[in-house]
Amino acid sequence: MTYDQLRTAIRKGQFAPVYALYGDESYFINQIGTLLEQKVLAGSDPSFNLDVLYGPETSANAILN
């Protein structure tokens, strides 16, 4: 899925259960992350409902938990 397709789907409220964002351009990853936070977590407490894991800094156990 391209950046534009993903951005459009999120704006329409078409969410996947899990997102794995990767690539050389951290700007686009950050933009999608911010958009997801705004659309998915609108009206809720992000500290309770949000887990962000960075591949090089995490383990399989952390992901499963």
Z-matrix of the N, CA and C atoms (Angstrom, degrees):
N
C 1 1.439
C 2 1.525 1 108.06
N 3 1.304 2 117.08 1 135.70
C 4 1.452 3 120.30 2 179.56
C 5 1.527 4 110.70 3 -80.55
N 6 1.300 5 115.40 4 166.89
C 7 1.460 6 121.43 5 177.69
C 8 1.525 7 110.41 6 -56.99
N 9 1.327 8 117.24 7 -47.56
C 10 1.468 9 120.88 8 -178.23
C 11 1.526 10 111.76 9 -64.47
N 12 1.325 11 117.89 10 -40.52
C 13 1.464 12 121.08 11 178.10
C 14 1.525 13 111.29 12 -64.37
N 15 1.321 14 116.08 13 -42.56
C 16 1.463 15 120.65 14 179.49
C 17 1.519 16 110.63 15 -65.25
N 18 1.304 17 116.87 16 -44.83
C 19 1.462 18 121.72 17 179.12
C 20 1.533 19 110.88 18 -60.28
N 21 1.322 20 116.99 19 -43.15
C 22 1.468 21 121.33 20 179.29
C 23 1.525 22 111.11 21 -64.02
N 24 1.336 23 117.14 22 -44.71
C 25 1.461 24 120.97 23 179.72
C 26 1.525 25 111.05 24 -61.35
N 27 1.315 26 117.51 25 -43.59
C 28 1.471 27 121.14 26 179.99
C 29 1.518 28 110.14 27 -64.15
N 30 1.311 29 117.59 28 -43.34
C 31 1.467 30 120.88 29 179.31
C 32 1.522 31 112.19 30 -62.67
N 33 1.348 32 117.23 31 -29.52
C 34 1.462 33 122.07 32 178.32
C 35 1.535 34 112.13 33 -83.56
N 36 1.334 35 116.79 34 -4.85
C 37 1.454 36 120.52 35 -179.35
C 38 1.510 37 113.61 36 83.69
N 39 1.325 38 117.40 37 18.61
C 40 1.465 39 122.44 38 178.59
C 41 1.534 40 107.85 39 -94.80
N 42 1.330 41 115.48 40 90.74
C 43 1.454 42 120.95 41 -173.59
C 44 1.526 43 111.48 42 -101.19
N 45 1.319 44 115.79 43 144.34
C 46 1.460 45 122.61 44 171.34
C 47 1.530 46 107.39 45 -90.39
N 48 1.330 47 118.05 46 158.22
C 49 1.465 48 119.36 47 179.39
C 50 1.526 49 113.16 48 -68.03
N 51 1.337 50 116.81 49 -29.76
C 52 1.469 51 121.58 50 -178.19
C 53 1.521 52 108.07 51 -143.31
N 54 1.318 53 115.65 52 143.02
C 55 1.465 54 120.90 53 174.99
C 56 1.521 55 108.84 54 -122.17
N 57 1.321 56 116.31 55 133.07
C 58 1.462 57 122.59 56 172.50
C 59 1.523 58 105.79 57 -117.89
N 60 1.302 59 116.33 58 103.40
C 61 1.464 60 121.90 59 -176.70
C 62 1.519 61 109.05 60 -98.36
N 63 1.323 62 116.23 61 132.23
C 64 1.453 63 120.23 62 -179.63
C 65 1.520 64 109.40 63 -150.82
N 66 1.306 65 115.67 64 163.60
C 67 1.455 66 120.82 65 177.30
C 68 1.510 67 111.27 66 145.75
N 69 1.317 68 115.28 67 174.42
C 70 1.459 69 121.46 68 -177.97
C 71 1.520 70 112.81 69 -79.62
N 72 1.328 71 117.14 70 -23.30
C 73 1.458 72 121.43 71 -176.36
C 74 1.526 73 110.77 72 -97.71
N 75 1.321 74 117.39 73 97.36
C 76 1.468 75 120.51 74 -179.43
C 77 1.526 76 111.41 75 -66.06
N 78 1.331 77 117.62 76 -23.03
C 79 1.466 78 121.10 77 178.47
C 80 1.527 79 110.12 78 -58.03
N 81 1.337 80 117.80 79 -47.92
C 82 1.458 81 121.86 80 -177.54
C 83 1.530 82 111.00 81 -68.43
N 84 1.310 83 117.32 82 -37.52
C 85 1.465 84 121.11 83 177.27
C 86 1.523 85 109.57 84 -63.22
N 87 1.305 86 117.03 85 -44.26
C 88 1.459 87 121.02 86 178.80
C 89 1.526 88 111.73 87 -64.91
N 90 1.321 89 117.21 88 -37.88
C 91 1.465 90 121.18 89 178.88
C 92 1.527 91 110.38 90 -63.47
N 93 1.321 92 117.26 91 -44.99
C 94 1.467 93 120.99 92 178.93
C 95 1.527 94 109.95 93 -65.53
N 96 1.312 95 117.36 94 -42.03
C 97 1.468 96 120.63 95 177.84
C 98 1.513 97 112.35 96 -59.49
N 99 1.304 98 116.55 97 -43.85
C 100 1.466 99 121.45 98 178.55
C 101 1.523 100 110.86 99 -64.73
N 102 1.323 101 117.17 100 -43.86
C 103 1.462 102 121.43 101 178.86
C 104 1.530 103 110.59 102 -62.32
N 105 1.326 104 117.22 103 -42.64
C 106 1.457 105 120.43 104 177.50
C 107 1.523 106 111.38 105 -61.22
N 108 1.317 107 117.04 106 -44.71
C 109 1.461 108 120.68 107 177.98
C 110 1.518 109 111.03 108 -58.31
N 111 1.314 110 117.24 109 -44.24
C 112 1.464 111 121.38 110 -178.48
C 113 1.520 112 111.94 111 -65.71
N 114 1.326 113 117.63 112 -44.09
C 115 1.467 114 121.54 113 -173.88
C 116 1.526 115 113.04 114 -82.78
N 117 1.315 116 117.51 115 -42.56
C 118 1.460 117 120.69 116 -174.96
C 119 1.521 118 111.15 117 -80.18
N 120 1.318 119 116.91 118 -39.92
C 121 1.459 120 120.27 119 -173.64
C 122 1.527 121 113.60 120 -97.92
N 123 1.315 122 117.67 121 13.66
C 124 1.467 123 120.63 122 -179.42
C 125 1.531 124 109.81 123 -56.32
N 126 1.317 125 115.99 124 122.16
C 127 1.453 126 121.17 125 177.26
C 128 1.515 127 115.27 126 83.14
N 129 1.318 128 118.25 127 3.99
C 130 1.462 129 119.72 128 178.55
C 131 1.525 130 110.22 129 -119.87
N 132 1.300 131 115.53 130 174.57
C 133 1.464 132 121.50 131 -177.44
C 134 1.526 133 110.19 132 -91.52
N 135 1.337 134 118.53 133 106.98
C 136 1.477 135 120.95 134 -178.56
C 137 1.525 136 113.80 135 -59.39
N 138 1.316 137 118.22 136 -30.95
C 139 1.462 138 119.21 137 -178.68
C 140 1.531 139 111.23 138 -66.51
N 141 1.319 140 116.84 139 -21.53
C 142 1.461 141 121.25 140 178.95
C 143 1.528 142 112.17 141 -97.34
N 144 1.321 143 117.49 142 -31.52
C 145 1.459 144 122.39 143 -170.34
C 146 1.528 145 115.19 144 -108.86
N 147 1.305 146 118.61 145 9.49
C 148 1.461 147 120.42 146 -173.70
C 149 1.524 148 111.19 147 -131.93
N 150 1.325 149 115.26 148 127.34
C 151 1.463 150 122.31 149 172.13
C 152 1.521 151 107.29 150 -125.71
N 153 1.312 152 116.71 151 121.78
C 154 1.463 153 121.99 152 176.63
C 155 1.520 154 106.97 153 -114.24
N 156 1.322 155 115.35 154 123.85
C 157 1.457 156 121.16 155 -179.79
C 158 1.521 157 108.94 156 -120.62
N 159 1.311 158 116.56 157 136.17
C 160 1.459 159 122.20 158 178.93
C 161 1.527 160 108.32 159 -107.03
N 162 1.325 161 116.26 160 121.58
C 163 1.451 162 123.37 161 -174.66
C 164 1.510 163 115.95 162 -41.81
N 165 1.331 164 119.17 163 -56.59
C 166 1.462 165 119.28 164 -176.83
C 167 1.529 166 113.61 165 -66.95
N 168 1.331 167 116.73 166 -15.36
C 169 1.458 168 120.31 167 -174.34
C 170 1.525 169 113.69 168 -107.93
N 171 1.329 170 117.99 169 7.87
C 172 1.452 171 119.95 170 -175.10
C 173 1.523 172 111.33 171 -131.65
N 174 1.314 173 115.44 172 171.13
C 175 1.462 174 121.17 173 179.35
C 176 1.526 175 109.54 174 -120.46
N 177 1.315 176 116.33 175 168.65
C 178 1.471 177 121.07 176 177.72
C 179 1.524 178 109.86 177 -62.01
N 180 1.327 179 118.01 178 -38.27
C 181 1.471 180 121.11 179 178.89
C 182 1.512 181 110.98 180 -61.96
N 183 1.305 182 118.42 181 -40.80
C 184 1.471 183 121.30 182 178.98
C 185 1.516 184 110.72 183 -63.01
N 186 1.322 185 116.42 184 -39.12
C 187 1.463 186 120.35 185 179.22
C 188 1.524 187 110.52 186 -66.95
N 189 1.315 188 117.05 187 -43.30
C 190 1.460 189 120.68 188 -179.27
C 191 1.527 190 112.41 189 -67.25
N 192 1.312 191 116.49 190 -33.57
C 193 1.468 192 119.77 191 178.80
C 194 1.503 193 109.80 192 -72.26
